């Protein structure tokens, strides 16, 4: 399985059990069922995921959620609230592809800038974001309640093409935002 073979789509309440399991596996202060149920009902909050197709050996088995991103769209800005990749699929391109696709959707909607917060000690995520054109613009002191760790605030100006430009190709391969 590769990130390129994963299926991109918008999540809904039917995906909640798998979403909550991945959220708990990735975050020390995970969102709960109530938060995601509310997010699915809001027009400004969206959750997109990459799914690994079910095995040919198990016809009819459900696809497996490999990565997801939770975003707020408040034109002309977007905020990425959560982005997570299944621990055993990290460093295999899932996070990069998911971020490219989400940014492509934002561009098509006329979003001009994107913000996110990342833990100061999450160097891998910071490196990914910087490679996609994000830059550090501030610090939120003691942001994370579990550790008191600071959050690095990052911003991407969307007026130019950032990242590796492959998202247009991805969306043309049958991926869906519906």
N, C-alpha and C positions, 0 to 999 in steps of 0.2 A: 504494500500500500504506500502511496506517495501523496503528498499534498496536491499534486496536479490532478490526481484521480478523484479527489474528494469532491463531493457535491455541495454547492453553496446554496443556502436558502434561508428564508426568514423563519424563525422559530415561533411557535405559538404554545398555548397551554397544554397541548398534547405532548409537547417535548419536556414538560416541567420535571418529571422524575429524573431523566437523564441529565438535564441542565443542572438541577440541584446537586446531583452526585458529583458532577465535574466541578461545580462551584466549591463544594466542600473539600474536594481533593486538591484544589489549587489555592484556596485563600484561608487564612487564619481567622478572618472575620467575614464569613460568607453571607451573601444575601439569602433570605429565606423565601419560603413559598409565598408568603403574603406580598413581599416586595416584588417578586417576579409576576405574580398574578395581576397586581396593579399595573406593572410596566406593560404587560400585554394588552391592557385595556386603554392605555394612553396613546394618543396620536403622535406625541413627540418622542416617545421612548420606543426603541426597536431593538430586537435581539436577532443577530444573524449567526449562522453556524456553518461549519464545514463538517460534512458527514462522510464517513468511510462507507462505501457500499457494502451490503451484506455479502458474506462469502458465497461463492458458487456452490460450495459444499452444503450449505444450509439454505436452500431456496425458501423464500418467504420470511427469512429472519430480518428483523429491522436493521436499518442502517445505524451505524455507531457514531455518536457525536464526538468528534475529534477536537474541535475548537469552537469558541464562540466569542462574540463581541456584543456588549450592551452599549447602546449609544443614545444620546439625547440630541435631537435635531431642533435647534432654535435658530432658524435662519436669521442672519447670515453666518451663524456659528454652529458648530457641532462639538459635543463633548463625548469622548470615549470614557465610559464609566468603568467597564470591566472588559478585559480581554484575557482569555485563558486557553491553554492548550493542555490536553491530557498529558500527564507526566511522562508516559512512555513514548509519546510522539513529539516531544520537544526537540528543537534543533534539527528538524527535518523539513522546514519550510512552511508548516501550517500557519504559524503566526504571521509570517510575512505575506502569504497569499491572502489570508483573511483580512489583514490590514489594507492590502492593496484594493481588495474588492469593496470594503467599506468606504475607503477614500474615493473610489470611482463613483459609488452611489452619491456620495456627498457632492462631488464635482458636478454630476448631472443635475443635482437639485440646487445648484448655485451657491453652495456653501463656500464661504470665503476664508474661514480659518477654523482649525480644529484644535481643541485643548484636551489634555489628559494629565493625570497625576500618576507618578510611579514612585515606588519606594526607593529611597536613597541607595539601599544596598542591592537593588535588582539591576545589576550591571548588564545582564543579558538583554533585558527588556529595553533599557536605555540605549544600548547599542543598536538594537533593531529600530527603535523610533528615530534615532539620529540618522541611520542609513536611509530612512524613508523621508528625510527632510525636516523632521521635528528639531526644535532647538529649545534648550532650557531657558525659561524666562522668569523663574522665581522659585521660592521654596515655601511650603506650608509647614511651619514648625509643629512638631508633635502631632502630626495629622492622623496617624494610625493608632486607634485606641488600644490595640492589643500590646503594642510595644512602645508607643510614644515616639516612634520613628518619624523623621521628617519625610515629606513627600516633595519630590521635584516636580514642578509645574512645567509642562512642555507645550509648545505651540507649533502648529504647522500653518503657514500662510499658503492658501490654496490657489493663488493667482498664477502659479506656474506649475508645470508637471513635475511632481516629486516622485521619488522611488524609481523603480525600474521600468515603469510604463507597461507592464504586462496585464494590468487589470482589464483593459478593454478587450483583450484576447480572451480572458477568463469569462467575462460576461457573455461573450459571443459563443461560448461552448455549451450553451444550454443551462447555465446556472440561472437562478431566478431570485428576484427580490420580492416576489409576491408570496 
